[in-house]
Structures are given as C-alpha cells and as structure tokens.
Amino acid sequence: MKKQRISVCIVTFEPDLTALSITLSSLQVALAHLQNFDQSVMIVDNSPASKLGPWLRARFPGLPAHLLVGHGNVGFGRANNMALTMVGDIHLVLNPDVELAPTAIAEGIRFLTENPGCGLVSPFSFSPAGKRQYLCKRFPSVLDLVLRGFAPVWLRRIFAHRLAAYEMRGMETDRVYWNPPIVGGCFMLIRGSLFQKLRGFDPDFFLYFEDFDFSLRAGKLAEIAFVPAVRIVHGGGNAARKGLWHIRMFLRSACTFYAKWGWKLF
C-alpha cells in the first residue's frame, strides 16, 4: 500500500531561536510517533537577512526540512502558500512558537482517518504558564475585537459574559466539538486536498485574520473539529501589545475581513 505523506509548513520572521528550537524539537518527536508516513517540512523565512540555514544544519541535522529564504517579507498567508506545491495527504500549518505534545499529530491524523468528513482539526491549546487558550471562536463583531484586543481589564470584566460567548468558553474540553465557526491558525491540521482546493490562505491578508477567513472558507467544504486529544502549548497572541505596526496590520486585516464577510458591529 502506498505510503501517505504529511507536510508541515512553518513561517518565520526574525525568529526567536529559543522558541523555534522548542517547536522543532517537539515536531521531531511528534513526527517520530507516526507510522507509514513520509514526512516533509518546509520552513519559509520572511526575514530580510535569514541566518537560519547554518543554525538548522547544526541544530537539527536529522530534520527533513527544506528552507526557503530570500523572498522578503511577503506576509504570513503568502508565505504559507509557498508550500502548496509540496502539500501532502495531511498538511500542518504550524507557528514557530508552538510546542507540540508528543502524540499531537498522531492523534489528529487518527481522528481524520476515523472521520472522513472532517477536513480541519483544531487542538486543545495552553499558554506556557499552563492557562487554557481559546482557539475556537464565533464570528466576531467589531465590539468583540475591540474589547478583547484593546479594552482595559476593568472594561473586559464588565463584558466578560459577552467575551466568553465569543471565545466559546463554555465548550467542553473532554469531548470533540464539531464545526466551530473559526479556529486559530497557530496549529491547523488539514487534509491536503482541502488546503489545495482552497488554494491556501487568501493573500489579501498580510498578517492577522487569514485564519479566520480560512476557517470560514474551509467550513463551506468540510467539517471542522476541536479535538482535545490534540494538545499544544502556544506562546503567541496579544497583537495590541506588540507595538504600532502590529496594531496597524491588525486593523487593516480586520477591515479586509469584514469587507469580505460582512460587517457586524455589535
């Protein structure tokens, strides 16, 4: 029987090598848990002057990775789409600040195998401090985004019930939840055929909201599932605390998102 293939794409920009090392180490362990799968990893470095080549060869000589550099900062979605030509039967979109549980990929593939109608698996995510993260979300209103990203703590407390509903905090964590409207892009385990059919991410999103858009498009063609057996630790987020450039990108992408999918103010 022909072997299936899993492909992994990691997009970086001037990466924190300590965090990336944790990601790649955990990825190696997770890939080692797979049987009868060919494996390929693409690292797309958007840095203006990439130094990853020598570091990868010295630190991860056994990783089946192809490094793509020299194209400049083309954005998250466009960089991920560079992997379209090497997408396998299963494709993993992975952030460079994610630590995978040893069985994370194996559990996700098992679920996809047992549920042929499912095209996208979202994991149970924790912060490095062990706090649960909410990658599954409802379609956001502008108010939800403002409250979650920019409001002071006291104001978020006033709207705690609303934000909990947006982040689907009532979702049980010991059972599969089907078809959340939106799932986060730090870890997306996708059927390769679905990723290719959608042509990856919409390149109109330079940074932020490309995962929202992809989720909504994917949900029109296949089922999406939150699978608690797939576990990760994710260190990212907090665009509003990363400086003015990130805030500007967030706002621009939000406008692109609502222009495409319809405005919802409240």
Secondary structure, DSSP 4 states (H G I P E B T S, - for coil): -PPEEEEEEEEESS--HHHHHHHHHHHHHHHHT-SSEEEEEEEEE--SS--HHHHHHHH-TTS-EEEE-SS----HHHHHHTTGGG--SEEEEE-TTEEE-TTHHHHHHHHHHH-TTEEEEEEEEE-TTS-EE--EEPPPPHHHHHHHHHS-HHHHHHTHHHHHHHTTTTS-SSS-EE--SEE-SSEEEEEHHHHHHTTSS-TT-SSSSHHHHHHHHHHTTSEEEEEEEEEEEE----GGGS-HHHHHHHHHHHHHHHHHH-----
